[in-house]
Amino acid sequence: MDKIELPNTYGIEKGVIEVILAGGEENLVLALEAMEDDEEDAWRQMQTLQVSENDFIIGISASGTTPFVLAGLRKCRENNIPCGCIVGNPESPIAAVADYPVEVITGPEFVTGSTRMKCGTVQKMLFDMISTTVLIRLGRVEDNRMVNVRLINNKVVDRSVRMLMEKRGLTDYDEAKELILKYGNVKKAMNYIDSKTIK
């Protein structure tokens, strides 16, 4: 879910953040949970994406024992690819092979074994924090503003226009909108205005 939202929110290119899912990302809605036992598929998918020492892999598993995730992180260790994990049980096998283990112990689920509830919610929140922090560090945000947001609908165009007006002191909405539409996002429009000011 995080990967789906990030390109529009932060204007990132394909490949900055990828998903490796048991059964393949294309089968997300099918919930092929039997594929979680496949110990070869994670590394196959990583090779397809050309994962290397320059990447960082985060394994996610409620139990901390999922064979797909465990085997994938072991392969990362063998190939000097840095990795972390987010798991819901203490001292799990997956945490033991991760360079940076995160263990969030949420306790028994209201519906026993339904880890999409407490554990899944916590893991989604952690991924949101990680991706947001990374993209802030990569300069995709200014102050607390999404200056690289893609112009996907009228609401976002309007928000971008008002953001540009505020950040550069423009008073003419139509002029600001013309700049936003011409340059594609707030950041590029601000860069244009700044270049004109310097001259």
SULVENDA-V597194 format. One record per residue. N is the residue number from 1. RES is the residue in three letters. BURIAL is 1 if it has 9 or more other ideal C-beta (glycine too) atoms within 8 Angstrom, else 0. Layout:
# SULVENDA-V597194
N | RES | BURIAL
N | RES | BURIAL
This chain:
# SULVENDA-V597194
1 | MET | 0
2 | ASP | 1
3 | LYS | 0
4 | ILE | 0
5 | GLU | 0
6 | LEU | 1
7 | PRO | 1
8 | ASN | 1
9 | THR | 0
10 | TYR | 1
11 | GLY | 1
12 | ILE | 1
13 | GLU | 0
14 | LYS | 0
15 | GLY | 0
16 | VAL | 0
17 | ILE | 0
18 | GLU | 0
19 | VAL | 0
20 | ILE | 1
21 | LEU | 1
22 | ALA | 1
23 | GLY | 0
24 | GLY | 0
25 | GLU | 0
26 | GLU | 0
27 | ASN | 1
28 | LEU | 0
29 | VAL | 0
30 | LEU | 0
31 | ALA | 0
32 | LEU | 0
33 | GLU | 0
34 | ALA | 0
35 | MET | 1
36 | GLU | 1
37 | ASP | 0
38 | ASP | 1
39 | GLU | 1
40 | GLU | 0
41 | ASP | 1
42 | ALA | 1
43 | TRP | 1
44 | ARG | 0
45 | GLN | 1
46 | MET | 1
47 | GLN | 0
48 | THR | 0
49 | LEU | 1
50 | GLN | 0
51 | VAL | 1
52 | SER | 0
53 | GLU | 0
54 | ASN | 0
55 | ASP | 0
56 | PHE | 0
57 | ILE | 1
58 | ILE | 1
59 | GLY | 1
60 | ILE | 1
61 | SER | 1
62 | ALA | 1
63 | SER | 1
64 | GLY | 1
65 | THR | 1
66 | THR | 1
67 | PRO | 1
68 | PHE | 1
69 | VAL | 1
70 | LEU | 1
71 | ALA | 1
72 | GLY | 1
73 | LEU | 1
74 | ARG | 1
75 | LYS | 1
76 | CYS | 1
77 | ARG | 1
78 | GLU | 0
79 | ASN | 0
80 | ASN | 0
81 | ILE | 1
82 | PRO | 1
83 | CYS | 1
84 | GLY | 1
85 | CYS | 1
86 | ILE | 1
87 | VAL | 1
88 | GLY | 1
89 | ASN | 1
90 | PRO | 0
91 | GLU | 0
92 | SER | 1
93 | PRO | 0
94 | ILE | 1
95 | ALA | 1
96 | ALA | 0
97 | VAL | 1
98 | ALA | 1
99 | ASP | 0
100 | TYR | 0
101 | PRO | 1
102 | VAL | 1
103 | GLU | 1
104 | VAL | 1
105 | ILE | 0
106 | THR | 0
107 | GLY | 0
108 | PRO | 0
109 | GLU | 1
110 | PHE | 0
111 | VAL | 0
112 | THR | 0
113 | GLY | 0
114 | SER | 0
115 | THR | 1
116 | ARG | 0
117 | MET | 1
118 | LYS | 1
119 | CYS | 1
120 | GLY | 1
121 | THR | 0
122 | VAL | 1
123 | GLN | 1
124 | LYS | 1
125 | MET | 0
126 | LEU | 1
127 | PHE | 1
128 | ASP | 1
129 | MET | 0
130 | ILE | 1
131 | SER | 1
132 | THR | 0
133 | THR | 0
134 | VAL | 0
135 | LEU | 1
136 | ILE | 1
137 | ARG | 0
138 | LEU | 0
139 | GLY | 0
140 | ARG | 1
141 | VAL | 1
142 | GLU | 0
143 | ASP | 0
144 | ASN | 0
145 | ARG | 1
146 | MET | 1
147 | VAL | 1
148 | ASN | 1
149 | VAL | 1
150 | ARG | 1
151 | LEU | 1
152 | ILE | 0
153 | ASN | 0
154 | ASN | 0
155 | LYS | 0
156 | VAL | 1
157 | VAL | 1
158 | ASP | 0
159 | ARG | 1
160 | SER | 1
161 | VAL | 1
162 | ARG | 1
163 | MET | 1
164 | LEU | 1
165 | MET | 1
166 | GLU | 0
167 | LYS | 1
168 | ARG | 0
169 | GLY | 0
170 | LEU | 0
171 | THR | 0
172 | ASP | 0
173 | TYR | 0
174 | ASP | 0
175 | GLU | 0
176 | ALA | 1
177 | LYS | 1
178 | GLU | 0
179 | LEU | 1
180 | ILE | 1
181 | LEU | 1
182 | LYS | 0
183 | TYR | 1
184 | GLY | 0
185 | ASN | 1
186 | VAL | 1
187 | LYS | 1
188 | LYS | 1
189 | ALA | 1
190 | MET | 1
191 | ASN | 1
192 | TYR | 1
193 | ILE | 1
194 | ASP | 0
195 | SER | 0
196 | LYS | 0
197 | THR | 0
198 | ILE | 0
199 | LYS | 0
